[in-house]
Amino acid sequence: MNRNAKLVVVIVCLALAGLSAATYVFVTHSLGYELFCPFATGCDAVQNSPYAVLFGIPVSLLGMVGFTAYIVLALTGLRSGPAVRGYLHVLLVLSMLEVGFTSYMAYLQISVIRAVCSWCMLSAALTVALAAVVIYAVAGSGRGSVSV
């Protein structure tokens, strides 16, 4: 397995972890159950705040869509051979959007809501990790072969 294929596997694994966390929050909150909040006590406060919904869409559902996009793009790039560099650039754009949105949501938790959600912070950490891996992949794809 070459370098790019290994990076795609890392991207998919990180995105699957993020998708799992976002799905847990979405399903649990949608069913009206309290969230298990392992490292903070503000999960429900954050999920019940007006900032948990954007244009009528739960932010956790947006997270599910974002992490699924990482998986689809990475796997598509894996299958596309020489076209992988294009997919990496799309992943880079997605990463920058996700990091910006996640940063804003973290700011809201800390400064406005004054509660921290463990699941949201896990999602934020995974988003930053994904961005770092994607940046590393894009930087390395310019050197030599970009096929997977």
HUCORZI-V485006 format. One record per run of one state. SS is the DSSP state (H for helix, E for strand, C for the rest). FROM is the first residue (numbers start at 0). LEN is the number of residues. If there is no record, write none. Layout:
((SS	FROM	LEN) (SS	FROM	LEN))
This chain:
((C	0	2) (H	2	28) (C	30	12) (H	42	5) (C	47	2) (H	49	3) (E	52	2) (C	54	2) (E	56	2) (H	58	21) (C	79	1) (H	80	33) (C	113	4) (H	117	24) (C	141	7))
